[in-house]
Amino acid sequence: MRTHRLGKTDLELTTIGFGSWAIGGGGWRHAWGPQDDSESIEAIKKALDLGINWIDTAAIYGLGHSEEIVGKAIKGFSKKPIIATKCGLVWDDKKNISNRLKRESIKNEVEASLKRLDIDTIDLYQIHWPIPDEDIEEGWEAMAQLVKEGKVRYIGVSNFNVSQMKRVQSIYPIASLQPPYSMLKRDIEEDILQYCSQNSIGVVVYSPMQKGLLTGKITRERIARFPVDDHRRNDPEFNEPLISYNLEFISQLFPIAKKHNKTLAQLAIAWVLRRPEVTSAIVGARHPDQIAETVLAGDWTLPQEDIDTIESLLHERQQKIMYK
């Protein structure tokens, strides 16, 4: 699989990274429903066997459980994958989640993540959300100190806007930004991608398949069967009025994918990778078959004529939403 250098770092990332949000399992506020841990481990091993060289996780996924599963999965591999995780979201004994970027909190978080992952150094440590806004600088300074201490190699941010990136960039270089990006979520095209390119900040996008919606496998019936703790039940993209526009748009993508003997999931991933600013796309998987399918998008360059067609379809969708 192709690799791209992450910003100014020496990290060479495959164009697809393994996303481990869903493998955190159920029973917490942003869950995807119940998950079989053995399937999660097999999915990670399959990803590494297929050539994916990096894994993205976060302390909050499953309230620490995702990091534990990643730690178990990578044991036994002589060549360890690049590990990226995140901080800034903490929880209490009652599973109440809060945002925290205080220095002491981040110091405690990194120690807990290192223990759960069972590694000595985190390759890429990221602030998960820029909340509270007034504590961004303190949190970033704490992370820069972790680099000096050798506990993390590089530090990045997730879900930051340009203004927030400028504030921390003046303190210590940003290795990467992790924003959401898909056909249905294009905010970063306005100014974020340009800023990252101009400042040699790597971009690793998440949710390129819009939480499974752009795989073409989501129907109203399937949404109705989502587990009660699947956070997508409350996602506007999966509810009216947007779900009607989304399903109509998705139905128009099938001929494009079929023309190339590709799946819709592969098309969605190749679409985000069309942008030269994007270093890699984080692709979630809950069992081996899913990653075996999506990994094939890592080496597919989408033809310009198809990019143009999709652009027209997206414009039509937006017009319908605006003038409904």
Order of alpha helices (4+ residues) and beta strands (2+ residues): beta-beta-beta-alpha-beta-alpha-beta-beta-beta-alpha-beta-alpha-beta-alpha-beta-alpha-beta-alpha-alpha-alpha-alpha-beta-alpha-alpha
